[in-house]
Amino acid sequence: MQGLLPAIFGGEQAEFIKVNGSIQGFFKGKSGVRQGDPLSPYIFVLSIEVLSRGDLLSIAEVIIVLKKFGDMSGLITNKEKTSIYFGGVHDATQKKILDYSGFTQGNFPFRYLGIPITTSRLTQEGFSVLIKKIQGAIYHWYFKTLTYAGKIFVSLKSILSVRDACIQLASGVQAAKDTIQGCTQNHQFSISKAYEFLRTRAPISRGMTALQSSSVVPSHKIVAALAIQNCLATVDKLQAKGMFITNRCTLCKEAAEDYKHLFFQCKYSKDVWQRILLWTGINRPVHNYWQEMYWIRNIKYSKAWHKHWFLCGLVATVYMLWAERNAQIFRGQERTITQLVGYNTLVEHMNG
């Protein structure tokens, strides 16, 4: 086999390039087999045979290869998202393999490319999701070929289903009639009013109320809203998605970076906030994230213009910190706190 494989994969094999269905040149192949090569399944069998042995030594060899591949490519196996599925392996051996690999144990059945994988014969129930998708595609195809009268009939069925849903949501026929009547404007059906009735309502976060001011710059609102909901791509979130990066705060270069640290607990951010508070006429120390959030929600304003300036300064500061963090990462540009909180810079940010 050692002499056969180099003869198969080596030599003067050429890889052709197709552009819009026609061959446009070629290049010499150095490794692997051509796409669609009948040898590919056999190569797969040779590789999977090691995994199918079901012993600790075979799994250890595979993990060593994966580690070497990760060291060279930077593509590290995510142990939290990787599972091992056992079949016919003793419990003691399963435990040894799981302890050595650090992977979790998966359970049958599971889905791969939409197809259920199980150790027993598949039943109709196992294919139910796939069958529904196919039926949905056939239904849309069937609807396109209907006559005008047939399309009216199908539309009536859809309207009746909407009616039944309204009756169920409104808890009664009369209440549903009142609701539908309330969804009309100038004797015409209003989609926006119907949406307001059907949509699921959730309480507005207190932190989001500061963003409802029309004086706040729209781009600042977006960044601040993402920060409040912990949706910004901070280092901890990128690591959770499998990216191999060092978790260090870009601004202070000391602690790990998450949204709470970045905007309130970072030494750099605290100094920025301290200067912003003094600029708005507030003299108080900056505390941790939860204390600051409580203070912001319960602060009392003596005058309306004071509230306006404070909210604009609050949202603009979140935007400036995020922009400064990204400028240091992607452009290598670093500003001092004095430069960041300079009067001209702050007014420019607050004016958009």
Buried (B, 14 or more C-beta within 10 A) or exposed (E): EEEEEEEEBEEEBEEEEEEEEEEEEEEEBEEEBEEEEEEEEEBEEEEEEBEEEBEBEBBBEEBEEBEEEEEEEEEBBEEEEEEBEBEEBEEEBBEBBBEEBEBEEEEEEEEEEEEBBEEEEEEEEBBEEEEEEEEEEEEEEEEEEEEEEEEEEEEEEEEEEEEEEBBEEBEEEEEBEEBBEEBEEEEEEEEEBBEEEEEEEEEEEEBEEBBEEEEBBEEBBEBBBBBBEEEBEBBBBBBEEEEEEEEEBBBBEEBEBBBBBBBBBBBBBBBBBBBBBEBBEBEEEBBEBEEBBEEBEEEEEEEEEBBBBBBBBBBBBBBBBBBBBEBBEEEEEEBEBEEBBBEEBBEEBBEE
